[in-house]
C-alpha cells in the first residue's frame, strides 16, 4: 500500500516535470528558428517529443521511476483532455480524441527510440520530419537542427541525476541552430 504522502509526492513530481516540458516545448525558437508550425499540431508534437525524451531517460531508472513515469503519462493526457474540452470538443468525443492522441504518442515513442538508437540520423530525421513538420515542408537546415537538438537533449538528460528527474526537475538544452551550446535551460513557470 502506497502512503498518501508518497502518492502526493509522485503526483507533484509528475506535475512539475510536465510543466517544465510544456514550457520547453513552447520555446519560441522552435517556431521562429526551427520552422515547427506554430499550430495545435506543432505544439502537440513538441510536447510529445519532450515527453518522450523525459520518459526515455526515466526508463533507464526502472523500477524506481515507474510510478512517476505512469503518473506523468496520466498527467499529460489529463491535460490534453482538459485542453480539448476548453476548445469546445464535445464531451462524447473527447475520450475518442484522447485515445487517438495516446496511440499516436506510442507510435512516436517507437519512432524516436529507433531514431536515437541508430548511429546515423536517417531514422530520427524521418520521424521528426513526419511528426514535427508533417503539415508543412521543412527545410533541410531546420530538420538537421531538430535532429541535433534531440540528440543533445537526450545526452544532457542522460547526464542528469536520477533523483532530480524522478523528482520532476527536468532540464533541457537551449535550442540553438548551431547545435548545443552546452547551456542548460531550467524551465520554470506554469502553462
C-alpha positions as CSV (number, residue, x, y, z in Angstrom):
1,X,0.0,0.0,0.0
2,X,1.4,3.4,-1.0
3,X,1.1,6.1,1.6
4,X,-0.9,9.2,0.8
5,X,2.2,11.4,1.2
6,X,4.1,9.2,-1.3
7,X,1.3,9.4,-3.7
8,X,1.2,13.2,-3.4
9,X,5.0,13.4,-3.8
10,X,4.8,11.3,-7.0
11,X,1.9,13.4,-8.3
12,X,3.8,16.6,-7.6
13,X,6.9,15.3,-9.3
14,X,4.9,14.3,-12.4
15,X,3.1,17.7,-12.5
16,X,6.4,19.5,-12.1
17,X,8.0,17.5,-14.9
18,X,5.0,18.1,-17.2
19,X,5.0,21.8,-16.5
20,X,8.7,22.0,-17.4
21,X,8.2,20.0,-20.6
22,X,5.3,22.3,-21.7
23,X,7.4,25.4,-21.1
24,X,10.3,24.0,-23.1
25,X,8.0,22.9,-25.9
26,X,6.7,26.4,-26.1
27,X,10.1,28.0,-26.6
28,X,9.6,30.4,-29.4
29,X,12.9,29.3,-31.1
30,X,11.2,26.0,-32.2
31,X,8.7,28.0,-34.2
32,X,10.7,31.0,-35.4
33,X,14.1,29.4,-36.0
34,X,13.5,25.7,-36.5
35,X,10.3,26.1,-38.5
36,X,8.0,23.9,-36.4
37,X,4.5,25.1,-37.3
38,X,3.0,27.3,-34.5
39,X,-0.3,25.4,-34.6
40,X,-2.1,23.0,-32.3
41,X,-0.4,20.1,-34.1
42,X,3.0,21.6,-33.9
43,X,2.6,22.4,-30.2
44,X,1.3,18.9,-29.5
45,X,4.3,17.4,-31.4
46,X,6.8,19.4,-29.4
47,X,5.2,18.3,-26.1
48,X,5.3,14.7,-27.4
49,X,9.0,15.0,-28.3
50,X,10.0,16.4,-24.9
51,X,7.7,14.0,-23.1
52,X,9.4,11.1,-25.0
53,X,12.9,12.4,-24.1
54,X,11.9,12.5,-20.4
55,X,10.2,9.1,-20.3
56,X,13.1,7.6,-22.4
57,X,15.5,8.7,-19.7
58,X,13.3,7.6,-16.8
59,X,13.1,4.1,-18.4
60,X,16.8,3.5,-17.5
61,X,15.9,4.1,-13.8
62,X,13.2,1.3,-13.6
63,X,11.8,0.2,-11.2
64,X,12.4,3.4,-9.1
65,X,10.9,5.7,-11.8
66,X,7.8,3.5,-12.7
67,X,5.3,5.4,-10.6
68,X,6.5,8.8,-11.7
69,X,6.5,7.7,-15.4
70,X,2.9,6.4,-15.2
71,X,1.7,9.4,-13.3
72,X,3.5,11.7,-15.7
73,X,1.7,10.0,-18.6
74,X,-1.6,10.3,-16.8
75,X,-1.0,14.0,-16.1
76,X,-0.1,14.7,-19.7
77,X,-3.2,13.1,-21.1
78,X,-5.5,14.6,-18.4
79,X,-4.2,18.0,-19.6
80,X,-4.9,17.0,-23.3
81,X,-8.4,16.0,-22.2
82,X,-8.8,19.4,-20.4
83,X,-7.5,21.3,-23.5
84,X,-9.9,19.6,-25.8
85,X,-12.8,20.4,-23.6
86,X,-11.7,24.0,-23.4
87,X,-11.6,24.2,-27.2
88,X,-15.2,23.1,-27.3
89,X,-14.8,19.5,-28.3
90,X,-18.0,17.7,-27.3
91,X,-18.0,15.6,-24.2
92,X,-18.9,12.4,-26.1
93,X,-16.0,12.6,-28.4
94,X,-13.2,13.8,-26.0
95,X,-12.4,10.2,-24.9
96,X,-12.0,9.1,-28.5
97,X,-9.7,12.1,-29.4
98,X,-7.6,11.5,-26.3
99,X,-7.3,7.7,-27.1
100,X,-6.2,8.6,-30.6
101,X,-3.6,11.1,-29.2
102,X,-2.3,8.5,-26.8
103,X,-2.0,5.9,-29.6
104,X,-0.1,8.5,-31.7
105,X,2.2,9.2,-28.8
106,X,3.1,5.5,-28.5
107,X,3.9,5.5,-32.2
108,X,6.2,8.5,-31.8
109,X,7.9,6.8,-28.8
110,X,8.8,3.8,-31.0
111,X,10.0,6.0,-33.9
112,X,12.0,8.3,-31.7
113,X,13.6,5.4,-29.8
114,X,14.5,3.7,-33.1
115,X,16.0,7.0,-34.3
116,X,18.1,7.6,-31.2
117,X,19.3,4.0,-31.1
118,X,20.9,4.2,-34.6
119,X,24.3,5.6,-35.4
120,X,23.1,7.5,-38.5
121,X,20.5,10.2,-38.3
122,X,18.2,8.9,-41.1
123,X,15.6,7.2,-38.9
124,X,15.5,10.1,-36.4
125,X,15.3,12.6,-39.2
126,X,12.5,10.7,-40.9
127,X,10.5,10.5,-37.6
128,X,11.0,14.3,-36.8
129,X,10.1,15.2,-40.4
130,X,6.9,13.1,-40.3
131,X,5.8,14.3,-36.9
132,X,7.1,17.9,-36.3
133,X,6.9,19.1,-39.9
134,X,4.2,16.8,-41.3
135,X,1.8,19.7,-42.1
136,X,4.5,21.9,-43.7
137,X,7.5,21.5,-45.8
138,X,10.6,21.6,-43.6
139,X,14.0,22.9,-44.7
140,X,16.9,20.6,-44.5
141,X,18.6,23.1,-42.1
142,X,15.6,23.1,-39.8
143,X,15.4,19.3,-39.8
144,X,19.1,18.9,-39.2
145,X,18.9,21.4,-36.3
146,X,16.0,19.5,-34.7
147,X,18.0,16.2,-35.0
148,X,20.9,17.9,-33.3
149,X,18.7,19.3,-30.6
150,X,17.0,16.0,-30.0
151,X,20.3,14.1,-29.7
152,X,21.7,16.9,-27.5
153,X,18.7,16.8,-25.2
154,X,18.9,13.0,-24.9
155,X,22.6,13.3,-23.9
156,X,22.0,16.0,-21.4
157,X,19.1,14.2,-19.8
158,X,21.4,11.1,-19.5
159,X,23.8,13.2,-17.5
160,X,21.2,14.4,-15.1
161,X,20.8,12.6,-11.8
162,X,18.0,10.1,-11.5
163,X,16.9,11.6,-8.2
164,X,16.4,15.0,-9.8
165,X,14.5,13.5,-12.8
166,X,12.3,11.3,-10.6
167,X,11.5,14.4,-8.6
168,X,10.4,16.1,-11.8
169,X,13.4,18.5,-12.1
170,X,13.9,18.2,-15.9
171,X,16.5,20.4,-17.6
172,X,16.8,20.7,-21.4
173,X,19.4,22.4,-23.6
174,X,18.6,25.7,-25.1
175,X,17.5,25.2,-28.7
176,X,20.2,26.5,-31.0
177,X,20.6,26.4,-34.8
178,X,24.3,25.8,-34.4
179,X,23.8,22.7,-32.3
180,X,24.0,22.6,-28.5
181,X,25.9,25.4,-26.9
182,X,26.2,23.4,-23.7
183,X,23.8,25.8,-21.8
184,X,21.1,24.1,-19.9
185,X,17.8,25.9,-19.6
186,X,16.0,25.3,-16.4
187,X,12.4,25.9,-17.5
188,X,10.2,27.4,-14.8
189,X,6.7,28.5,-14.6
190,X,3.2,27.4,-15.4
191,X,1.4,26.9,-18.7
